[in-house]
């Protein structure tokens, strides 16, 4: 059986919703299981967890999110167990409920509730669902058999890589090819629950000062990198000291490396022009501006986003942080790969530095977005690599001689990282690689001995390449 990288039963219970449904208490567990199964069915139909949860009733949303994420992290195992229990797939709604229950119950140490409670409440969910009318007996028989024969059933699925690693077979093979020494560490990290990591706004305070504020508020946290903070337990952002004043933002430690990498060595006395080419939701744009304000540098940042709704999120991010200043920042709704549409609005002048956080498979952030592994198709990699190449080719002419472009993706696949950049440098004689991290493989903690520590502590998977234009 795969070594568990998930929290113990006691730890899981701390973050799990209560099973009662009394006035003033959390919804009944059967309701949460019913809604979680419906959410899983929607993900299987191609919807992201973000969209699914937006359409989940607000009182149910926190509990459904917790159960759905744990289900998605264990879905490979759950599907294999369901096949053992019922070789012919039942109706989609029933199958989703069975897989939800099996994902939550198969490892009793990590189960958010006692296994018998999960089973009885799953049966109750089937009884009360119009989409599963008459199927509660079938659900009960399958899950009771698992309670009786679970050890043998789990052992029977151990030889299945999809069940063992809870990733699609093509994904596992791609990692084995790209990372023959580290692929198992990457998969283990992907199945772990990530910490909530914050970035302290460097123009408003220091990392140590904010750690003290957290300590005074009774919130345990550790330093991450030069300006990051990792909470021991996640909290609603509104409960964070200084959130409304723009003192901190939520951003993983690996993503916090982007702004310092791009800005290192830039002249703080010159009015430089910076471009964030694919900017939503605005975290890296804000970090660039925070660094500029902290240094008193007269730099201007243009942020591009092709989706109008996501572009509004950049405005909201900058407004909360007090950085929505036309003299310093400009947000444009535009496709970075079509400069003719937006370059005149951006001033018709070459940029001194460009950040290209390109669209990608998001294969480096599946611990935060566990639906990604099940939504992606292997063919997506080539399509996204072509889009990344198009963006690089479109933006390179907009970079001033002597300027720098930071290409990054939240992917661990080489075709979206090192392979992409090596091909670009081979095509452009005026492009030179500067020292940069390259591939940052996801780390779920100090136990990941096979994954190098790149100074960002526990972090997501990322790729960085800094290019100088000669």
C-alpha positions as CSV (number, residue, x, y, z in Angstrom):
1,X,0.0,0.0,0.0
2,X,1.3,3.5,-0.8
3,X,2.8,5.2,2.3
4,X,0.2,7.8,3.5
5,X,1.2,11.4,3.0
6,X,-2.1,12.6,4.4
7,X,-2.9,13.8,7.9
8,X,-3.7,11.3,10.6
9,X,-7.3,10.5,11.6
10,X,-7.1,13.0,14.5
11,X,-5.7,15.8,12.3
12,X,-8.4,15.1,9.6
13,X,-11.1,15.4,12.2
14,X,-9.9,18.9,13.1
15,X,-10.7,20.3,9.6
16,X,-13.7,18.0,8.8
17,X,-17.2,19.4,9.1
18,X,-19.4,18.2,11.9
19,X,-21.8,15.3,11.3
20,X,-24.8,16.9,13.0
21,X,-27.6,18.9,11.5
22,X,-29.0,20.8,14.5
23,X,-29.7,24.5,14.7
24,X,-26.5,26.4,14.8
25,X,-24.4,23.4,13.7
26,X,-22.9,22.2,10.5
27,X,-25.1,20.4,7.9
28,X,-25.7,16.7,8.3
29,X,-23.0,14.5,6.9
30,X,-25.4,12.8,4.5
31,X,-26.1,16.2,2.9
32,X,-22.4,16.9,2.6
33,X,-21.8,13.5,1.0
34,X,-24.7,14.0,-1.4
35,X,-23.4,17.4,-2.5
36,X,-19.8,16.2,-2.7
37,X,-20.8,13.3,-4.9
38,X,-22.7,15.8,-7.2
39,X,-19.6,17.9,-7.3
40,X,-17.5,14.9,-8.2
41,X,-19.9,14.1,-11.0
42,X,-19.6,17.6,-12.3
43,X,-15.8,17.4,-12.2
44,X,-16.0,14.2,-14.2
45,X,-18.1,16.0,-16.7
46,X,-15.3,18.6,-17.2
47,X,-16.0,21.3,-14.7
48,X,-13.3,22.7,-12.4
49,X,-13.7,22.6,-8.6
50,X,-13.6,26.4,-8.6
51,X,-16.7,26.5,-10.8
52,X,-18.4,23.6,-9.0
53,X,-18.0,25.1,-5.5
54,X,-19.2,28.5,-6.7
55,X,-22.5,26.8,-7.5
56,X,-22.6,24.9,-4.2
57,X,-25.0,26.2,-1.5
58,X,-23.0,28.5,0.8
59,X,-23.8,26.7,4.0
60,X,-22.5,23.4,2.5
61,X,-19.5,24.9,0.7
62,X,-16.7,24.6,3.3
63,X,-17.6,21.0,4.1
64,X,-18.1,20.0,0.5
65,X,-14.7,21.5,-0.4
66,X,-12.9,19.5,2.3
67,X,-14.6,16.2,1.3
68,X,-14.3,16.8,-2.4
69,X,-10.6,17.7,-2.3
70,X,-9.8,14.6,-0.2
71,X,-11.9,12.5,-2.7
72,X,-10.0,13.9,-5.7
73,X,-6.7,13.1,-4.0
74,X,-7.8,9.5,-3.6
75,X,-9.9,9.0,-6.6
76,X,-7.7,6.5,-8.4
77,X,-7.9,4.2,-5.4
78,X,-11.6,4.8,-5.0
79,X,-12.4,4.0,-8.7
80,X,-10.3,0.8,-8.5
81,X,-12.1,-0.3,-5.3
82,X,-15.5,0.5,-6.9
83,X,-14.6,-1.8,-9.8
84,X,-13.8,-4.6,-7.3
85,X,-17.2,-4.1,-5.6
86,X,-19.2,-3.7,-8.8
87,X,-17.5,-4.5,-12.1
88,X,-20.3,-3.0,-14.1
89,X,-20.4,0.8,-13.6
90,X,-23.7,1.9,-11.9
91,X,-25.5,5.1,-13.0
92,X,-23.2,8.2,-12.8
93,X,-24.8,9.7,-9.6
94,X,-24.5,6.3,-7.8
95,X,-21.0,5.8,-9.0
96,X,-20.0,9.3,-7.8
97,X,-21.4,8.6,-4.4
98,X,-19.7,5.2,-4.1
99,X,-16.4,6.7,-5.2
100,X,-16.7,9.6,-2.8
101,X,-17.4,7.3,0.2
102,X,-14.7,4.8,-0.8
103,X,-12.1,7.7,-1.2
104,X,-12.9,8.9,2.3
105,X,-13.1,5.5,4.0
106,X,-10.5,3.3,2.4
107,X,-7.7,4.4,4.7
108,X,-9.2,4.5,8.2
109,X,-6.2,6.5,9.7
110,X,-6.9,9.4,7.3
111,X,-10.7,9.1,7.2
112,X,-12.4,12.4,8.3
113,X,-15.1,10.4,10.2
114,X,-15.3,6.8,11.6
115,X,-15.8,4.4,8.7
116,X,-19.1,3.1,9.9
117,X,-20.4,6.7,10.2
118,X,-19.3,7.4,6.6
119,X,-21.0,4.3,5.3
120,X,-24.3,4.8,7.1
121,X,-24.4,8.5,6.0
122,X,-23.6,7.6,2.4
123,X,-26.5,5.1,2.4
124,X,-28.7,7.9,3.9
125,X,-27.5,10.2,1.1
126,X,-28.6,7.7,-1.5
127,X,-32.0,7.2,0.2
128,X,-32.7,11.0,0.1
129,X,-31.5,11.6,-3.5
130,X,-34.1,11.6,-6.3
131,X,-31.2,10.8,-8.7
132,X,-30.5,7.6,-6.8
133,X,-34.0,6.4,-6.0
134,X,-34.1,2.7,-5.4
135,X,-30.3,2.4,-5.3
136,X,-29.7,2.8,-1.5
137,X,-29.7,-1.0,-1.1
138,X,-27.0,-1.4,-3.7
139,X,-24.9,1.4,-2.1
140,X,-25.4,-0.2,1.3
141,X,-24.3,-3.7,0.0
142,X,-21.2,-2.4,-1.7
143,X,-20.0,-0.3,1.3
144,X,-20.8,-2.9,3.9
145,X,-18.8,-5.4,1.9
146,X,-15.9,-3.0,1.9
147,X,-16.1,-2.6,5.7
148,X,-16.0,-6.4,5.9
149,X,-13.4,-7.2,3.3
150,X,-11.6,-3.9,2.9
151,X,-8.0,-5.1,3.5
152,X,-8.2,-7.8,0.8
153,X,-9.9,-5.4,-1.6
154,X,-7.3,-2.7,-1.1
155,X,-4.5,-5.3,-1.5
156,X,-6.1,-6.4,-4.8
157,X,-5.8,-2.8,-6.1
158,X,-2.2,-2.2,-5.0
159,X,-0.8,-3.4,-8.3
160,X,-2.7,-0.8,-10.3
161,X,-0.5,2.3,-10.6
162,X,-3.5,4.6,-10.9
163,X,-4.9,3.3,-7.6
164,X,-1.5,3.4,-5.9
165,X,-0.6,6.9,-7.0
166,X,-4.0,8.5,-7.6
167,X,-3.0,10.0,-11.0
168,X,-4.0,9.0,-14.6
169,X,-1.7,6.4,-16.1
170,X,-0.4,8.8,-18.8
171,X,0.6,11.4,-16.1
172,X,2.5,8.8,-14.2
173,X,4.4,7.7,-17.3
174,X,5.2,11.3,-18.3
175,X,6.7,12.0,-14.8
176,X,8.7,8.7,-15.0
177,X,10.1,9.8,-18.3
178,X,10.8,13.4,-17.3
179,X,12.0,12.7,-13.7
180,X,13.3,9.1,-13.5
181,X,14.8,9.6,-10.0
182,X,12.1,11.9,-8.5
183,X,8.8,10.9,-10.0
184,X,7.6,9.0,-6.9
185,X,8.5,12.0,-4.6
186,X,6.5,14.3,-7.0
187,X,3.4,12.1,-6.9
188,X,3.6,11.8,-3.1
189,X,3.9,15.6,-2.8
190,X,0.9,16.0,-5.1
191,X,-1.3,13.9,-2.8
192,X,-0.4,15.9,0.3
193,X,-2.4,18.7,1.7
194,X,-0.5,22.0,1.1
195,X,0.0,24.7,3.8
196,X,-1.5,28.1,3.5
197,X,1.3,30.4,2.5
198,X,1.3,34.2,2.7
199,X,3.5,36.9,1.2
200,X,4.3,39.9,3.4
201,X,4.1,43.2,1.5
202,X,7.7,44.4,1.7
203,X,6.7,48.0,1.5
204,X,4.4,47.6,4.6
205,X,6.5,45.6,7.0
206,X,9.0,42.8,7.4
207,X,8.6,39.0,7.6
208,X,9.7,39.0,11.3
209,X,7.3,41.7,12.3
210,X,4.4,39.9,10.7
211,X,5.4,36.6,12.4
212,X,5.2,38.5,15.7
213,X,1.7,39.8,14.8
214,X,0.6,36.3,14.1
215,X,2.1,35.0,17.4
216,X,0.4,37.8,19.3
217,X,-2.9,36.7,17.7
218,X,-2.3,33.1,18.7
219,X,-1.6,31.9,15.1
220,X,1.3,29.5,14.6
221,X,3.4,30.1,11.5
222,X,6.9,29.6,10.1
223,X,9.1,31.8,7.8
224,X,9.2,30.9,4.2
225,X,11.9,32.4,1.9
226,X,12.7,36.1,2.3
227,X,9.1,37.5,2.8
228,X,6.8,34.5,3.1
229,X,4.9,32.9,6.0
230,X,3.4,29.4,6.2
231,X,0.5,28.9,8.6
232,X,0.3,25.7,10.6
233,X,-3.4,25.7,10.0
234,X,-5.3,27.5,7.2
235,X,-7.6,30.3,8.2
236,X,-10.2,32.5,6.3
237,X,-8.3,35.5,5.0
238,X,-10.5,37.9,6.9
239,X,-9.1,36.4,10.1
240,X,-5.6,37.3,9.2
241,X,-4.0,40.3,10.9
242,X,-3.5,43.1,8.4
243,X,-5.4,41.5,5.6
244,X,-7.8,44.3,5.0
245,X,-4.9,46.8,5.2
246,X,-3.0,45.0,2.4
247,X,-0.2,43.8,4.6
248,X,-0.3,40.2,3.3
249,X,-1.5,38.2,0.3
250,X,-1.9,34.5,-0.3
251,X,0.9,33.1,-2.5
252,X,2.9,29.9,-2.6
253,X,6.6,30.1,-1.8
254,X,7.6,29.0,-5.3
255,X,5.5,31.7,-6.9
256,X,7.0,34.3,-4.6
257,X,10.4,33.9,-6.4
258,X,9.1,35.5,-9.6
259,X,9.3,39.2,-8.8
260,X,12.8,39.1,-7.1
261,X,14.1,37.1,-10.0
262,X,12.9,39.6,-12.6
263,X,13.9,42.7,-10.6
264,X,17.3,41.7,-9.3
265,X,19.9,44.2,-10.4
266,X,17.5,46.6,-12.1
267,X,18.3,50.3,-11.6
268,X,16.0,51.8,-9.0
269,X,16.8,55.3,-10.1
270,X,15.5,54.9,-13.7
271,X,11.8,55.0,-14.8
272,X,11.7,51.5,-16.1
273,X,8.8,49.8,-17.9
274,X,7.7,46.4,-16.7
275,X,5.2,44.0,-18.3
276,X,3.2,41.2,-16.6
277,X,2.0,39.4,-19.7
278,X,-0.5,36.9,-18.2
279,X,-1.3,38.6,-15.0
280,X,-4.5,37.3,-13.4
281,X,-5.3,37.0,-10.6
282,X,-2.6,39.7,-9.9
283,X,-0.4,38.2,-7.3
284,X,2.8,38.6,-9.2
285,X,1.8,42.1,-10.5
286,X,1.2,43.2,-6.9
287,X,4.6,41.7,-5.8
288,X,6.4,43.7,-8.6
289,X,4.7,46.9,-7.4
290,X,5.4,46.2,-3.8
291,X,9.1,45.8,-4.6
292,X,9.1,49.0,-6.6
293,X,7.4,51.0,-3.8
294,X,9.7,49.5,-1.2
295,X,12.8,50.6,-3.2
296,X,11.3,54.0,-4.1
297,X,11.8,53.0,-7.8
298,X,9.9,55.0,-10.5
299,X,8.9,51.8,-12.3
300,X,5.6,51.3,-14.2
301,X,3.9,47.9,-14.5
302,X,1.5,47.0,-17.3
303,X,-0.6,44.0,-16.6
304,X,-2.4,42.0,-19.3
305,X,-5.2,39.5,-19.0
306,X,-7.3,38.3,-21.9
307,X,-10.4,37.3,-19.8
308,X,-12.3,40.4,-18.6
309,X,-13.6,38.8,-15.5
310,X,-10.2,37.6,-14.4
311,X,-8.8,41.1,-15.3
312,X,-11.2,42.6,-12.7
313,X,-9.6,40.3,-10.1
314,X,-6.3,42.1,-10.8
315,X,-7.9,45.5,-10.1
316,X,-9.4,44.1,-6.9
317,X,-6.1,42.7,-5.8
318,X,-4.3,45.9,-6.4
319,X,-7.0,48.0,-4.8
320,X,-6.9,45.9,-1.6
321,X,-3.2,46.3,-1.4
322,X,-3.3,50.1,-2.1
323,X,-1.4,49.7,-5.4
324,X,-4.1,50.7,-7.9
325,X,-2.2,53.9,-8.9
326,X,-2.4,54.9,-12.6
327,X,1.1,56.4,-12.2
328,X,2.4,53.0,-11.3
329,X,0.1,50.4,-12.8
330,X,-2.1,49.8,-15.8
331,X,-4.4,46.8,-16.3
332,X,-5.4,46.0,-19.9
333,X,-7.8,43.4,-21.1
334,X,-5.9,41.9,-24.0
335,X,-4.2,38.8,-25.5
336,X,-0.5,39.1,-24.8
337,X,0.2,37.2,-28.0
338,X,-1.5,39.9,-30.2
339,X,0.6,43.0,-29.5
340,X,-1.0,45.0,-32.2
341,X,-4.2,45.0,-30.2
342,X,-2.7,46.5,-27.0
343,X,0.9,47.8,-27.5
344,X,-0.3,51.3,-28.5
345,X,-2.4,51.5,-25.3
346,X,0.7,50.4,-23.3
347,X,2.7,53.4,-24.6
348,X,4.2,52.0,-27.8
349,X,7.6,51.8,-26.0
350,X,9.7,48.7,-25.5
351,X,9.8,47.1,-22.0
352,X,12.8,46.9,-19.8
353,X,11.6,43.7,-18.2
354,X,8.8,41.2,-19.0
355,X,7.3,38.5,-16.8
356,X,5.6,35.7,-18.8
357,X,3.8,33.4,-16.4
358,X,2.4,31.4,-19.3
359,X,-0.7,29.2,-19.5
360,X,0.2,25.6,-18.8
361,X,-1.1,22.3,-17.6
362,X,-0.8,23.4,-13.9
363,X,0.9,20.1,-13.3
364,X,3.0,21.7,-10.5
365,X,0.0,22.8,-8.4
366,X,-2.2,19.7,-8.2
367,X,-1.8,19.5,-4.4
368,X,-3.8,22.8,-4.3
369,X,-6.0,21.9,-7.3
370,X,-6.5,18.2,-7.1
371,X,-9.0,18.2,-9.9
372,X,-6.3,19.2,-12.5
373,X,-4.9,15.7,-12.8
374,X,-8.4,14.3,-13.7
375,X,-9.4,17.2,-16.0
376,X,-6.2,17.3,-18.1
377,X,-5.6,15.1,-21.2
378,X,-2.2,14.1,-22.5
379,X,-2.9,16.0,-25.7
380,X,-3.2,19.2,-23.7
381,X,0.6,19.3,-23.2
382,X,1.5,19.8,-26.8
383,X,-1.4,22.3,-27.3
384,X,-0.2,24.4,-24.3
385,X,3.4,24.2,-25.3
386,X,2.5,25.6,-28.7
387,X,0.7,28.5,-27.0
388,X,3.7,29.1,-24.8
389,X,5.9,29.3,-27.8
390,X,3.5,31.7,-29.5
391,X,3.6,34.0,-26.5
392,X,7.4,33.9,-26.3
393,X,7.8,34.8,-30.0
394,X,5.2,37.6,-29.7
395,X,6.8,39.2,-26.6
396,X,10.5,38.9,-27.4
397,X,10.4,41.8,-29.9
398,X,8.8,44.0,-27.3
399,X,11.8,43.7,-25.0
400,X,14.4,46.4,-25.1
401,X,18.0,45.4,-25.8
402,X,19.7,44.8,-22.5
403,X,16.3,43.9,-21.0
404,X,15.3,40.6,-19.4
405,X,12.3,38.3,-19.8
406,X,11.4,35.8,-17.0
407,X,9.5,32.8,-18.4
408,X,7.7,30.7,-15.9
409,X,5.0,28.0,-15.6
410,X,3.5,26.2,-12.7
411,X,4.3,22.9,-14.5
412,X,6.7,20.0,-13.8
413,X,6.6,18.7,-17.4
414,X,9.8,19.4,-19.2
415,X,8.1,20.2,-22.5
416,X,6.6,23.3,-20.8
417,X,9.8,24.2,-19.1
418,X,13.4,23.4,-19.9
419,X,12.6,21.9,-23.4
420,X,10.6,25.0,-24.3
421,X,13.4,27.5,-23.2
422,X,16.2,25.5,-24.8
423,X,14.3,25.5,-28.1
424,X,13.7,29.3,-27.8
425,X,17.3,30.1,-27.1
426,X,18.4,27.9,-30.1
427,X,16.1,30.0,-32.3
428,X,17.2,33.4,-31.0
429,X,20.9,34.3,-31.1
430,X,20.2,37.5,-29.0
431,X,18.8,35.4,-26.1
432,X,21.1,34.4,-23.3
433,X,20.2,32.4,-20.2
434,X,20.9,34.1,-16.9
435,X,21.2,32.2,-13.6
436,X,17.7,31.0,-12.6
437,X,16.1,28.1,-10.7
438,X,14.9,26.0,-13.6
439,X,12.5,23.3,-12.5
440,X,11.3,23.5,-8.9
441,X,9.8,20.2,-8.1
442,X,6.9,20.2,-5.5
443,X,8.0,19.6,-2.0
444,X,5.5,18.4,0.7
445,X,8.0,18.8,3.5
446,X,11.5,17.9,4.8
447,X,10.6,14.2,4.2
448,X,11.0,14.7,0.4
449,X,14.7,13.8,0.4
450,X,14.6,13.1,-3.3
451,X,13.5,16.6,-4.2
452,X,16.1,19.4,-3.8
453,X,15.3,22.3,-1.4
454,X,15.5,25.4,-3.6
455,X,15.2,27.9,-0.7
456,X,11.4,28.3,-0.9
457,X,10.7,25.6,1.8
458,X,7.7,23.5,1.2
459,X,6.3,24.6,-2.2
460,X,4.5,23.9,-5.4
461,X,6.1,22.8,-8.6
462,X,7.3,25.6,-10.8
463,X,9.7,26.4,-13.7
464,X,11.8,29.6,-14.0
465,X,14.1,30.7,-16.8
466,X,15.5,34.3,-16.9
467,X,16.6,35.4,-20.4
468,X,18.8,38.4,-21.3
469,X,18.4,40.2,-24.6
470,X,21.7,41.1,-26.1
